[in-house]
Amino acid sequence: MIHRLAPAQLYIVMRGINSLAYALVLTYELAYHTAVVGLSPFQLVLVGVVLESMTFFFELPTGIVADLYSRRLAVIIGIFLIGSGFLIETLAPIFAIVLLAQVLWGLGFTFYSGAEAAWIIDEIGMDHAHAVFLRATQIGQVLAIVGIFLGAALSSISIPLPVVVGALLFLLLGAGLCFTMPETGFQPMARDQHKHIGEHFMRPFQESMRFVRVHPLLWRILLLGIIIGLCLGGFDRLYTPYLLQQVTFPIIAQVEPVTWLGILNGIIAIGSLIGTELIRRRYRTTDQIVLIRLLMILYVGMIIGSCLFVATGLFLIAAFGFCLSQTLRNISRPLLLLWINQNAEKQIRATVISTYWQANAFGQIIGSPFLGWLGTIASLRVALGLGTIVYTATLPLLFVARARWKAIQQPEPVIPATEQE
């Protein structure tokens, strides 16, 4: 007889295994693409474009499956597709298979994202879900760090091994959920309402677009998402080959360059946890001026770190710049989402956030191929450097947003009675 965990416990276990598996795969997948498959910079970013395109086009349609039929079914399908995608790409070092893997991974992610949170809220209610989300996030962060360092050990045996182990964890998780995941709180839409799904589906999007048009700060936030996507989509695909090919790693006790990559990502994960906690304790992030100022400081630090990263092949300077830029990037991400939440109406908040991520994906789809092409015909340093230069456009955008918010909050001057007369 299979022991069934309570929904809250099962959700925490699911998120923990998910974080561990993702850390194993994503930290070393690009090393596999570079060192084993031998993809060029343009091919690397094309892989990213395929992935982003899947999430861009299928995020909302797969969400309808979760809302109409079953959140449990959407979660399980998503996890199986993700695990299958990661496993397939290690079967043969062929570019076409890597592209197929991105299709499966991207489609699986769209099934899973959102459905798992909706499932636990259905099962235990919104009032209890917040504490469960927080606990699951904390455990997930710890297990992600464990996964990064475990992957470093596995990669010293074989570069594809962390990807294989992570893929198997996803598949085992999906199989386990088939037998242990309940669904008692879900109420699907009535059959006679299905014919109106197009109207229900478009209404939140139409409302969010209307709100964005009349809310100037949201226009700037969406533009910020496009700029970030233009720069960081290519960076995420090109930093691994740059580290492996252009940076001279120290020779210490047979530590391979791929293992160093895992160590650096572990340092970034730990630094991100500490930095996020310091900001939570010291700054009043409910104040939009404080939020915008923090984002400006973090983005300046990211730009400085990226410049150091691409300026030299010396390990200490490149490693410091890489860790600085990526740590500050991780710290800034939840602050940006918090800023979006503060500027969106409650009824359409989720749709506005999805719109931001689609703007980000749009930027990646446009910018990544160009940076990959530039990295192929010129050099990886030139491509990464150009991306860093473009990223500086975020600073004047934030400066204007801060000025705009101050103007909105500025009270109108009181006219003395004598002047009114």
DRENDO-1510 file (C-alpha; in Angstrom, 1 decimal, always signed):
<recs>
REC; n; res; u; v; w
REC; 1; MET; +0.0; +0.0; +0.0 .
REC; 2; ILE; +1.4; +3.4; -1.0 .
REC; 3; HIS; +1.6; +6.0; +1.8 .
REC; 4; ARG; +0.0; +9.2; +0.7 .
REC; 5; LEU; +1.5; +12.5; +2.1 .
REC; 6; ALA; -0.8; +15.4; +3.0 .
REC; 7; PRO; -1.1; +17.9; +0.1 .
REC; 8; ALA; +1.1; +20.5; +1.8 .
REC; 9; GLN; +3.9; +17.9; +2.5 .
REC; 10; LEU; +3.6; +16.5; -1.0 .
REC; 11; TYR; +3.9; +20.0; -2.5 .
REC; 12; ILE; +7.1; +20.7; -0.5 .
REC; 13; VAL; +8.6; +17.4; -1.6 .
REC; 14; MET; +7.6; +18.1; -5.2 .
REC; 15; ARG; +9.2; +21.5; -5.2 .
REC; 16; GLY; +12.3; +20.3; -3.5 .
REC; 17; ILE; +12.9; +17.5; -6.0 .
REC; 18; ASN; +12.1; +19.9; -8.8 .
REC; 19; SER; +14.7; +22.4; -7.6 .
REC; 20; LEU; +17.4; +19.6; -7.1 .
REC; 21; ALA; +16.8; +18.2; -10.6 .
REC; 22; TYR; +16.8; +21.6; -12.3 .
REC; 23; ALA; +20.1; +22.5; -10.5 .
REC; 24; LEU; +21.7; +19.3; -11.7 .
REC; 25; VAL; +20.5; +19.9; -15.3 .
REC; 26; LEU; +20.7; +23.6; -16.0 .
REC; 27; THR; +24.1; +24.2; -14.4 .
REC; 28; TYR; +25.7; +21.7; -16.7 .
REC; 29; GLU; +23.5; +21.4; -19.8 .
REC; 30; LEU; +25.3; +24.2; -21.6 .
REC; 31; ALA; +28.6; +22.6; -20.8 .
REC; 32; TYR; +27.3; +19.5; -22.5 .
REC; 33; HIS; +26.1; +21.5; -25.5 .
REC; 34; THR; +29.5; +23.2; -25.8 .
REC; 35; ALA; +32.1; +20.5; -24.9 .
REC; 36; VAL; +30.3; +17.3; -26.1 .
REC; 37; VAL; +27.8; +18.4; -28.8 .
REC; 38; GLY; +30.2; +21.1; -30.0 .
REC; 39; LEU; +27.5; +23.7; -30.8 .
REC; 40; SER; +28.6; +27.1; -32.3 .
REC; 41; PRO; +27.6; +30.3; -30.5 .
REC; 42; PHE; +24.8; +30.8; -33.1 .
REC; 43; GLN; +23.5; +27.2; -32.6 .
REC; 44; LEU; +23.6; +27.8; -28.8 .
REC; 45; VAL; +21.3; +30.8; -29.0 .
REC; 46; LEU; +19.1; +29.1; -31.5 .
REC; 47; VAL; +18.5; +26.4; -28.9 .
REC; 48; GLY; +17.4; +29.1; -26.5 .
REC; 49; VAL; +15.2; +30.7; -29.1 .
REC; 50; VAL; +13.4; +27.4; -29.7 .
REC; 51; LEU; +12.9; +27.0; -25.9 .
REC; 52; GLU; +11.6; +30.6; -25.5 .
REC; 53; SER; +9.3; +30.3; -28.5 .
REC; 54; MET; +7.7; +27.2; -26.9 .
REC; 55; THR; +7.0; +29.1; -23.7 .
REC; 56; PHE; +5.9; +32.2; -25.6 .
REC; 57; PHE; +3.3; +30.5; -27.7 .
REC; 58; PHE; +2.1; +27.7; -25.4 .
REC; 59; GLU; +2.1; +29.3; -21.9 .
REC; 60; LEU; -1.6; +30.4; -22.1 .
REC; 61; PRO; -3.0; +27.4; -24.1 .
REC; 62; THR; -1.6; +24.8; -21.7 .
REC; 63; GLY; -2.9; +26.9; -18.8 .
REC; 64; ILE; -6.4; +26.4; -20.2 .
REC; 65; VAL; -5.9; +22.6; -19.9 .
REC; 66; ALA; -5.2; +23.0; -16.2 .
REC; 67; ASP; -8.2; +25.2; -15.7 .
REC; 68; LEU; -10.7; +23.1; -17.8 .
REC; 69; TYR; -9.7; +19.6; -17.0 .
REC; 70; SER; -7.2; +18.9; -14.2 .
REC; 71; ARG; -4.4; +20.7; -12.4 .
REC; 72; ARG; -3.0; +17.3; -11.3 .
REC; 73; LEU; -3.0; +16.1; -14.9 .
REC; 74; ALA; -1.2; +19.2; -16.1 .
REC; 75; VAL; +1.5; +18.9; -13.4 .
REC; 76; ILE; +2.2; +15.3; -14.2 .
REC; 77; ILE; +2.2; +15.8; -18.0 .
REC; 78; GLY; +4.6; +18.7; -17.5 .
REC; 79; ILE; +7.1; +16.9; -15.3 .
REC; 80; PHE; +7.2; +13.8; -17.6 .
REC; 81; LEU; +7.8; +16.1; -20.7 .
REC; 82; ILE; +10.5; +18.0; -18.9 .
REC; 83; GLY; +12.3; +14.8; -17.8 .
REC; 84; SER; +11.9; +13.2; -21.2 .
REC; 85; GLY; +13.3; +16.3; -22.9 .
REC; 86; PHE; +16.4; +16.4; -20.8 .
REC; 87; LEU; +17.0; +12.6; -21.1 .
REC; 88; ILE; +16.6; +12.6; -24.9 .
REC; 89; GLU; +19.2; +15.2; -25.5 .
REC; 90; THR; +21.9; +13.1; -23.8 .
REC; 91; LEU; +21.1; +10.0; -26.0 .
REC; 92; ALA; +23.2; +11.3; -28.9 .
REC; 93; PRO; +25.3; +14.5; -29.3 .
REC; 94; ILE; +23.4; +15.8; -32.3 .
REC; 95; PHE; +22.1; +19.3; -32.8 .
REC; 96; ALA; +18.7; +18.2; -34.0 .
REC; 97; ILE; +18.1; +16.1; -30.9 .
REC; 98; VAL; +19.1; +19.0; -28.7 .
REC; 99; LEU; +16.4; +21.1; -30.5 .
REC; 100; LEU; +13.8; +18.4; -30.0 .
REC; 101; ALA; +14.7; +18.3; -26.3 .
REC; 102; GLN; +14.0; +22.1; -26.0 .
REC; 103; VAL; +10.6; +21.5; -27.6 .
REC; 104; LEU; +9.7; +18.9; -25.0 .
REC; 105; TRP; +11.2; +20.9; -22.1 .
REC; 106; GLY; +9.4; +24.1; -23.2 .
REC; 107; LEU; +6.1; +22.4; -23.7 .
REC; 108; GLY; +6.4; +20.6; -20.3 .
REC; 109; PHE; +7.3; +23.8; -18.5 .
REC; 110; THR; +4.2; +25.5; -19.8 .
REC; 111; PHE; +2.0; +22.6; -18.5 .
REC; 112; TYR; +3.7; +22.7; -15.1 .
REC; 113; SER; +4.1; +26.4; -14.5 .
REC; 114; GLY; +1.1; +27.8; -12.6 .
REC; 115; ALA; -0.7; +24.5; -12.4 .
REC; 116; GLU; +1.3; +23.3; -9.4 .
REC; 117; ALA; +0.5; +26.5; -7.4 .
REC; 118; ALA; -3.1; +26.4; -8.5 .
REC; 119; TRP; -3.3; +22.7; -7.4 .
REC; 120; ILE; -2.0; +23.3; -3.8 .
REC; 121; ILE; -4.3; +26.4; -3.4 .
REC; 122; ASP; -7.3; +24.2; -4.4 .
REC; 123; GLU; -6.3; +21.5; -1.9 .
REC; 124; ILE; -5.5; +23.6; +1.2 .
REC; 125; GLY; -6.9; +27.1; +0.5 .
REC; 126; MET; -5.3; +30.4; -0.1 .
REC; 127; ASP; -4.9; +31.2; +3.7 .
REC; 128; HIS; -2.6; +28.3; +4.3 .
REC; 129; ALA; -0.9; +28.3; +0.9 .
REC; 130; HIS; +1.4; +31.3; +1.7 .
REC; 131; ALA; +3.2; +29.5; +4.5 .
REC; 132; VAL; +3.6; +26.4; +2.3 .
REC; 133; PHE; +4.9; +28.5; -0.6 .
REC; 134; LEU; +7.5; +30.1; +1.7 .
REC; 135; ARG; +8.7; +26.8; +3.1 .
REC; 136; ALA; +8.8; +25.1; -0.3 .
REC; 137; THR; +10.9; +28.0; -1.6 .
REC; 138; GLN; +13.4; +27.8; +1.2 .
REC; 139; ILE; +13.8; +24.0; +0.9 .
REC; 140; GLY; +14.1; +24.4; -2.9 .
REC; 141; GLN; +16.9; +27.0; -2.5 .
REC; 142; VAL; +18.9; +24.7; -0.2 .
REC; 143; LEU; +18.4; +21.7; -2.5 .
REC; 144; ALA; +19.4; +23.8; -5.5 .
REC; 145; ILE; +22.7; +24.5; -3.9 .
REC; 146; VAL; +23.1; +20.8; -3.1 .
REC; 147; GLY; +22.3; +20.0; -6.7 .
REC; 148; ILE; +24.9; +22.4; -8.0 .
REC; 149; PHE; +27.7; +20.9; -6.0 .
REC; 150; LEU; +26.5; +17.3; -6.5 .
REC; 151; GLY; +26.5; +18.1; -10.3 .
REC; 152; ALA; +30.1; +19.3; -10.0 .
REC; 153; ALA; +31.1; +15.9; -8.6 .
REC; 154; LEU; +29.2; +14.0; -11.2 .
REC; 155; SER; +30.6; +16.2; -14.1 .
REC; 156; SER; +34.1; +15.2; -13.1 .
REC; 157; ILE; +33.1; +11.6; -14.0 .
REC; 158; SER; +31.2; +12.5; -17.2 .
REC; 159; ILE; +29.9; +15.9; -18.4 .
REC; 160; PRO; +26.4; +14.5; -19.4 .
REC; 161; LEU; +26.0; +12.7; -16.1 .
REC; 162; PRO; +24.4; +15.5; -14.1 .
REC; 163; VAL; +21.9; +16.0; -16.9 .
REC; 164; VAL; +21.0; +12.3; -17.0 .
REC; 165; VAL; +20.6; +12.1; -13.2 .
REC; 166; GLY; +18.4; +15.3; -13.2 .
REC; 167; ALA; +16.3; +13.9; -16.0 .
REC; 168; LEU; +15.8; +10.6; -14.1 .
REC; 169; LEU; +14.8; +12.6; -11.0 .
REC; 170; PHE; +12.1; +14.3; -13.0 .
REC; 171; LEU; +10.8; +11.1; -14.4 .
REC; 172; LEU; +10.8; +9.4; -11.0 .
REC; 173; LEU; +8.9; +12.4; -9.5 .
REC; 174; GLY; +6.3; +12.2; -12.3 .
REC; 175; ALA; +5.8; +8.5; -11.7 .
REC; 176; GLY; +5.5; +9.0; -7.9 .
REC; 177; LEU; +2.9; +11.7; -8.4 .
REC; 178; CYS; +0.8; +9.4; -10.4 .
REC; 179; PHE; +0.2; +7.3; -7.3 .
REC; 180; THR; +0.4; +9.9; -4.5 .
REC; 181; MET; -1.0; +13.2; -5.8 .
REC; 182; PRO; -4.7; +13.8; -4.9 .
REC; 183; GLU; -7.1; +16.3; -6.5 .
REC; 184; THR; -10.1; +16.9; -4.3 .
REC; 185; GLY; -10.5; +20.7; -4.4 .
REC; 186; PHE; -10.6; +21.3; -8.1 .
REC; 187; GLN; -13.8; +22.4; -9.7 .
REC; 188; PRO; -13.6; +22.3; -13.5 .
REC; 189; MET; -15.6; +24.6; -15.7 .
REC; 190; ALA; -19.0; +23.4; -16.6 .
REC; 191; ARG; -19.4; +21.7; -20.0 .
REC; 192; ASP; -21.8; +24.3; -21.3 .
REC; 193; GLN; -19.3; +27.0; -20.5 .
REC; 194; HIS; -16.5; +25.4; -22.7 .
REC; 195; LYS; -17.9; +27.0; -25.9 .
REC; 196; HIS; -17.3; +30.4; -24.3 .
REC; 197; ILE; -13.6; +29.7; -23.5 .
REC; 198; GLY; -12.3; +32.1; -26.1 .
REC; 199; GLU; -14.1; +34.9; -24.5 .
REC; 200; HIS; -13.0; +33.9; -21.0 .
REC; 201; PHE; -9.5; +33.4; -22.2 .
REC; 202; MET; -9.1; +36.8; -23.9 .
REC; 203; ARG; -10.8; +38.9; -21.3 .
REC; 204; PRO; -7.9; +39.0; -18.8 .
REC; 205; PHE; -5.5; +39.8; -21.6 .
REC; 206; GLN; -7.7; +42.6; -22.9 .
REC; 207; GLU; -8.1; +44.0; -19.4 .
REC; 208; SER; -4.3; +43.9; -18.8 .
REC; 209; MET; -3.6; +45.7; -22.2 .
REC; 210; ARG; -6.2; +48.4; -21.3 .
REC; 211; PHE; -4.6; +48.9; -17.9 .
REC; 212; VAL; -1.1; +49.0; -19.4 .
REC; 213; ARG; -2.2; +51.7; -21.9 .
REC; 214; VAL; -3.5; +54.0; -19.1 .
REC; 215; HIS; -0.7; +53.2; -16.6 .
REC; 216; PRO; +2.6; +54.8; -17.8 .
REC; 217; LEU; +4.8; +52.9; -15.4 .
REC; 218; LEU; +3.6; +49.5; -16.7 .
REC; 219; TRP; +4.6; +50.6; -20.3 .
REC; 220; ARG; +8.1; +51.2; -18.9 .
REC; 221; ILE; +8.2; +47.9; -17.1 .
REC; 222; LEU; +7.3; +46.0; -20.2 .
REC; 223; LEU; +9.9; +47.9; -22.2 .
REC; 224; LEU; +12.4; +47.0; -19.4 .
REC; 225; GLY; +11.4; +43.3; -19.9 .
REC; 226; ILE; +12.2; +43.6; -23.7 .
REC; 227; ILE; +15.6; +45.2; -23.0 .
REC; 228; ILE; +16.5; +42.6; -20.4 .
REC; 229; GLY; +15.5; +39.8; -22.8 .
REC; 230; LEU; +17.5; +41.3; -25.6 .
REC; 231; CYS; +20.7; +41.1; -23.5 .
REC; 232; LEU; +20.4; +38.3; -21.1 .
REC; 233; GLY; +18.9; +35.7; -23.5 .
REC; 234; GLY; +22.2; +35.6; -25.4 .
REC; 235; PHE; +24.3; +36.0; -22.3 .
REC; 236; ASP; +22.7; +32.9; -20.7 .
REC; 237; ARG; +23.7; +30.8; -23.8 .
REC; 238; LEU; +27.1; +32.2; -24.4 .
REC; 239; TYR; +28.7; +32.6; -20.9 .
REC; 240; THR; +29.4; +28.9; -20.6 .
REC; 241; PRO; +31.4; +28.6; -23.9 .
REC; 242; TYR; +33.2; +31.8; -23.0 .
REC; 243; LEU; +34.3; +30.5; -19.6 .
REC; 244; LEU; +35.3; +27.1; -21.1 .
REC; 245; GLN; +37.1; +28.5; -24.1 .
REC; 246; GLN; +38.4; +32.0; -23.2 .
REC; 247; VAL; +39.2; +31.8; -19.4 .
REC; 248; THR; +42.3; +30.1; -18.1 .
REC; 249; PHE; +41.2; +28.1; -15.1 .
REC; 250; PRO; +43.7; +27.3; -12.3 .
REC; 251; ILE; +45.1; +23.8; -12.2 .
REC; 252; ILE; +44.2; +22.4; -8.7 .
REC; 253; ALA; +44.0; +18.7; -7.9 .
REC; 254; GLN; +42.6; +17.6; -11.2 .
REC; 255; VAL; +39.6; +20.0; -11.0 .
REC; 256; GLU; +38.2; +20.2; -14.5 .
REC; 257; PRO; +36.8; +23.5; -16.0 .
REC; 258; VAL; +33.3; +22.1; -16.0 .
REC; 259; THR; +33.7; +21.4; -12.2 .
REC; 260; TRP; +34.8; +25.0; -11.7 .
REC; 261; LEU; +31.6; +26.1; -13.5 .
REC; 262; GLY; +29.6; +24.3; -10.9 .
REC; 263; ILE; +31.6; +25.8; -8.1 .
REC; 264; LEU; +31.0; +29.3; -9.4 .
REC; 265; ASN; +27.3; +28.7; -9.7 .
REC; 266; GLY; +27.3; +27.4; -6.1 .
REC; 267; ILE; +28.9; +30.6; -4.9 .
REC; 268; ILE; +26.3; +32.6; -6.9 .
REC; 269; ALA; +23.4; +30.6; -5.3 .
REC; 270; ILE; +24.8; +31.2; -1.7 .
REC; 271; GLY; +25.4; +34.9; -2.4 .
REC; 272; SER; +21.9; +35.3; -3.8 .
REC; 273; LEU; +20.4; +33.8; -0.7 .
REC; 274; ILE; +22.4; +36.1; +1.6 .
REC; 275; GLY; +21.8; +39.2; -0.5 .
REC; 276; THR; +18.0; +38.6; -0.8 .
REC; 277; GLU; +17.8; +38.2; +3.0 .
REC; 278; LEU; +19.8; +41.4; +3.7 .
REC; 279; ILE; +17.5; +43.4; +1.4 .
REC; 280; ARG; +14.4; +41.9; +3.0 .
REC; 281; ARG; +15.6; +42.9; +6.5 .
REC; 282; ARG; +17.0; +46.4; +5.7 .
REC; 283; TYR; +14.8; +48.0; +3.1 .
REC; 284; ARG; +11.2; +48.9; +2.9 .
REC; 285; THR; +10.3; +47.3; -0.4 .
REC; 286; THR; +6.7; +48.4; -0.2 .
REC; 287; ASP; +8.0; +51.9; -1.2 .
REC; 288; GLN; +8.2; +52.1; -5.0 .
REC; 289; ILE; +11.0; +54.8; -4.8 .
REC; 290; VAL; +13.0; +52.4; -2.6 .
REC; 291; LEU; +12.4; +49.5; -5.1 .
REC; 292; ILE; +13.4; +51.5; -8.1 .
REC; 293; ARG; +16.5; +52.8; -6.4 .
REC; 294; LEU; +17.5; +49.3; -5.4 .
REC; 295; LEU; +17.0; +48.1; -9.0 .
REC; 296; MET; +19.2; +50.9; -10.3 .
REC; 297; ILE; +22.0; +50.0; -7.9 .
REC; 298; LEU; +21.7; +46.3; -8.6 .
REC; 299; TYR; +21.7; +46.9; -12.4 .
REC; 300; VAL; +24.8; +49.2; -12.2 .
REC; 301; GLY; +26.5; +46.4; -10.2 .
REC; 302; MET; +25.5; +43.8; -12.8 .
REC; 303; ILE; +26.9; +46.0; -15.6 .
REC; 304; ILE; +30.2; +46.5; -13.8 .
REC; 305; GLY; +30.4; +42.7; -13.1 .
REC; 306; SER; +29.7; +41.9; -16.8 .
REC; 307; CYS; +32.3; +44.3; -18.0 .
REC; 308; LEU; +34.9; +42.7; -15.7 .
REC; 309; PHE; +33.8; +39.3; -16.9 .
REC; 310; VAL; +34.3; +40.0; -20.6 .
REC; 311; ALA; +37.4; +42.3; -20.2 .
REC; 312; THR; +39.9; +39.6; -19.5 .
REC; 313; GLY; +40.7; +35.9; -19.6 .
REC; 314; LEU; +42.3; +36.0; -16.2 .
REC; 315; PHE; +40.4; +33.6; -13.9 .
REC; 316; LEU; +40.2; +35.7; -10.7 .
REC; 317; ILE; +38.9; +38.8; -12.5 .
REC; 318; ALA; +36.5; +36.9; -14.8 .
REC; 319; ALA; +35.2; +34.7; -12.0 .
REC; 320; PHE; +34.6; +37.7; -9.7 .
REC; 321; GLY; +32.8; +39.6; -12.4 .
REC; 322; PHE; +30.7; +36.6; -13.3 .
REC; 323; CYS; +29.7; +35.9; -9.7 .
REC; 324; LEU; +29.0; +39.6; -9.0 .
REC; 325; SER; +26.8; +40.1; -12.1 .
REC; 326; GLN; +24.8; +36.8; -11.6 .
REC; 327; THR; +24.3; +37.2; -7.9 .
REC; 328; LEU; +23.0; +40.8; -8.3 .
REC; 329; ARG; +20.8; +39.5; -11.2 .
REC; 330; ASN; +19.2; +36.9; -8.9 .
REC; 331; ILE; +18.6; +39.4; -6.2 .
REC; 332; SER; +17.0; +41.9; -8.6 .
REC; 333; ARG; +14.5; +39.4; -10.1 .
REC; 334; PRO; +12.1; +39.1; -7.2 .
REC; 335; LEU; +12.3; +42.9; -6.7 .
REC; 336; LEU; +11.3; +43.5; -10.3 .
REC; 337; LEU; +8.3; +41.1; -9.9 .
REC; 338; LEU; +7.4; +42.9; -6.7 .
REC; 339; TRP; +7.4; +46.2; -8.6 .
REC; 340; ILE; +5.2; +44.8; -11.3 .
REC; 341; ASN; +2.8; +43.5; -8.6 .
REC; 342; GLN; +2.6; +47.0; -7.0 .
REC; 343; ASN; +1.6; +48.5; -10.3 .
REC; 344; ALA; -1.1; +46.0; -11.4 .
REC; 345; GLU; -4.7; +45.7; -10.3 .
REC; 346; LYS; -5.4; +42.6; -8.3 .
REC; 347; GLN; -7.9; +41.1; -10.7 .
REC; 348; ILE; -5.4; +41.0; -13.6 .
REC; 349; ARG; -2.2; +40.8; -11.7 .
REC; 350; ALA; -1.3; +37.3; -12.9 .
REC; 351; THR; -2.0; +38.3; -16.5 .
REC; 352; VAL; +0.2; +41.4; -16.2 .
REC; 353; ILE; +3.0; +39.3; -14.9 .
REC; 354; SER; +2.6; +36.8; -17.7 .
REC; 355; THR; +2.6; +39.8; -20.2 .
REC; 356; TYR; +5.9; +40.9; -18.7 .
REC; 357; TRP; +7.5; +37.4; -19.2 .
REC; 358; GLN; +6.2; +37.4; -22.7 .
REC; 359; ALA; +7.8; +40.7; -23.3 .
REC; 360; ASN; +11.0; +39.3; -21.9 .
REC; 361; ALA; +10.7; +36.2; -24.1 .
REC; 362; PHE; +10.1; +38.5; -27.2 .
REC; 363; GLY; +13.3; +40.3; -26.4 .
REC; 364; GLN; +15.2; +37.0; -26.2 .
REC; 365; ILE; +13.7; +35.7; -29.5 .
REC; 366; ILE; +14.9; +38.9; -31.2 .
REC; 367; GLY; +18.2; +39.6; -29.5 .
REC; 368; SER; +19.7; +36.1; -29.0 .
REC; 369; PRO; +20.2; +35.1; -32.6 .
REC; 370; PHE; +22.0; +38.4; -33.4 .
REC; 371; LEU; +24.3; +38.0; -30.4 .
REC; 372; GLY; +24.9; +34.3; -31.4 .
REC; 373; TRP; +25.7; +35.3; -35.0 .
REC; 374; LEU; +28.0; +38.0; -33.7 .
REC; 375; GLY; +29.8; +35.5; -31.5 .
REC; 376; THR; +30.3; +33.2; -34.4 .
REC; 377; ILE; +31.6; +35.7; -37.0 .
REC; 378; ALA; +33.5; +37.9; -34.5 .
REC; 379; SER; +34.1; +36.5; -31.0 .
REC; 380; LEU; +32.2; +35.6; -27.8 .
REC; 381; ARG; +33.8; +38.6; -26.1 .
REC; 382; VAL; +32.4; +41.0; -28.7 .
REC; 383; ALA; +28.9; +39.5; -28.4 .
REC; 384; LEU; +28.9; +39.5; -24.6 .
REC; 385; GLY; +30.3; +43.0; -24.5 .
REC; 386; LEU; +27.6; +44.3; -26.9 .
REC; 387; GLY; +24.9; +42.7; -24.7 .
REC; 388; THR; +26.4; +44.5; -21.7 .
REC; 389; ILE; +26.3; +47.9; -23.5 .
REC; 390; VAL; +22.7; +47.4; -24.5 .
REC; 391; TYR; +21.8; +46.5; -20.9 .
REC; 392; THR; +22.8; +50.0; -19.8 .
REC; 393; ALA; +19.5; +51.2; -21.5 .
REC; 394; THR; +17.8; +49.9; -18.4 .
REC; 395; LEU; +19.3; +52.7; -16.2 .
REC; 396; PRO; +17.7; +55.8; -18.0 .
REC; 397; LEU; +14.4; +53.8; -18.1 .
REC; 398; LEU; +14.5; +53.3; -14.4 .
REC; 399; PHE; +15.5; +57.0; -13.9 .
REC; 400; VAL; +12.5; +58.2; -15.9 .
REC; 401; ALA; +10.2; +55.7; -14.0 .
REC; 402; ARG; +11.4; +57.1; -10.7 .
REC; 403; ALA; +10.8; +60.7; -11.8 .
REC; 404; ARG; +7.4; +59.7; -13.1 .
REC; 405; TRP; +6.4; +58.1; -9.8 .
REC; 406; LYS; +7.6; +61.1; -7.8 .
REC; 407; ALA; +5.5; +63.3; -10.0 .
REC; 408; ILE; +2.4; +61.1; -9.4 .
REC; 409; GLN; +2.9; +61.1; -5.7 .
REC; 410; GLN; +3.7; +64.8; -5.5 .
REC; 411; PRO; +0.7; +66.6; -3.8 .
REC; 412; GLU; -0.8; +69.5; -5.7 .
REC; 413; PRO; +0.3; +72.9; -4.2 .
REC; 414; VAL; -2.3; +74.6; -2.1 .
REC; 415; ILE; -3.2; +78.1; -3.5 .
REC; 416; PRO; -3.7; +80.7; -0.8 .
REC; 417; ALA; -7.1; +82.3; -0.5 .
REC; 418; THR; -5.8; +85.7; -1.5 .
REC; 419; GLU; -4.4; +84.3; -4.8 .
REC; 420; GLN; -7.7; +82.5; -5.5 .
REC; 421; GLU; -9.5; +85.8; -5.3 .
</recs>
